[in-house]
Amino acid sequence: MHDIRAIRENPDAFDAALARRGAAPVSAAILALDETRRARIQAAEAAQAEQNRASKEVGAAKARGDGAEFERLRALVADKKAEVAALQTEARELDAQLTEKLTWLPNLPATDVPDGKDEAGNVEIRRWGTPRVFDFTPLEHFEIAGARAGLDFETAARLAGARFVLMSGALARIHRALAQFMLDTHIGENGLTEVNGPVLVRPEMMFGTGQLPKFGEDSYETTNGWWLIPTSEVTLTNIVNDTIVEERELPRRYCAHSLCFRSEAGSAGKDTRGMLRQHQFEKVEMVSITGPGASEDEQQRMLRCAEGILERLAIPYRTVVLCTGDMGFGARRTFDIEAWLPGQNAWREISSVSTCGDFQARRMNARFRPEGGGKPEFVHTLNGSGLAVGRCLIAVLENGQNGDGSVTLPEVLAPWLGGRLTLGADGTLV
């Protein structure tokens, strides 16, 4: 959500920033609506003042026996009361219209975000690791013999439909080991607090983080009005929904391993083979709640937390900053981490780390009380994948595959796999 005062103060800058995201200028329409709303509020206040004055004079007229003046003032009080009510109703309706318009506008990009229309405008900022040179043609994850034994798309389709997978045996254990490794690293080394929260939330929580109303079709709503979370960013960020925290409590750093649900409404025909793009998947999510002065450094910190997971798994990756045309709705700046998938001979996104400034906080009314005193201010919110577990499994399988159909697993997973670091071609751990 945007601050209407900032739009009033510099409407041209607001429109220019929206234009970088491909949006049409809107400040004139917004400010016209705002001016009308403020005029109704001022008129209601003026009418209320007249009503109050007349109310005081009614008693005096009655006391001195001036019946005509008494009746005139009583009628005036009634008229002003009705006028105030009508003006306040109009002001509330106009306020709702203004909020609705602001609700649909994306966050403004940070000044250092590169301009661009789509992913072609993203800018690579660094790489880590060297893609392995194979002495055979590397396969995609669902073609590797050892993985095929634990991936059952047919049964999943019978159970739930397309874009689901049934994992079993050693593959399910490796998937779980990856999630545990991520969580333990973030908790024990990166200073995040683990949270196990609901995956069903109220619609106002989805509104707070920007999924509603614009992206409702990308998520699942239950018959009683709850929503299945598309990411635990929703749960973690909304911990501070409609609260005032003390500045000394910031930053708050959370992480959670959860199921995530997405309808993938906008991705028809994309990545239909394998488990790269599913309706149900698991992710270890990171969320930070900070003061305004700390959010820039916090984004870099979160980025390093996510990159560090891939480095310890020995997965080559590159980090890119998304251009204005490829950023998410609520982000001011986003870094994507893309893992190398030799089976696809491509870099594929495995984490996004975004800073939202106070955009989500305004939607949530999430504030902090400054230590030095003064009025509460809006917090800044950040979120990032640390990492997408299923996509990480794909990267581990494809980068560790061997010519005989087995997979050599990262050494760092040994504590969670009983020391067995080879997925055999028959789908067992050895």
Secondary structure, DSSP 4 states (H G I P E B T S, - for coil): ---HHHHHH-HHHHHHHHHHTTPPP-HHHHHHHHHHHHHHHHHHHHHHHHHHHHHHHHHHHHHTT-HHHHHHHHHHHHHHHHHHHHHHHHHHHHHHHHHHHHHTSPPPPPTTSPP-SSGGG-EEEEEES-PPPPSS-PPPGGGSHHHHTTEEHHHHHHHT-SS--EE-HHHHHHHHHHHHHHHHHHHHTS-PEE----SEE-HHHHHHTT-TTTTGGGSEE-TTS-EE-SSTHHHHHGGGTT-EEEGGGPPEEEEEEEEEE---TT-TTSS-STTSS-SEEEEEEEEEEE-GGGHHHHHHHHHHHHHHHHHHTT--EEEEEPPTTTS-TT-SEEEEEEEEETTTTEEEEEEEEEE-TTHHHHHHT-EEE-TT-SS-EE-EEEEEEEEEHHHHHHHHHHHHB-TTS-EEPPGGGGGGTTT--EE-TTS-B-
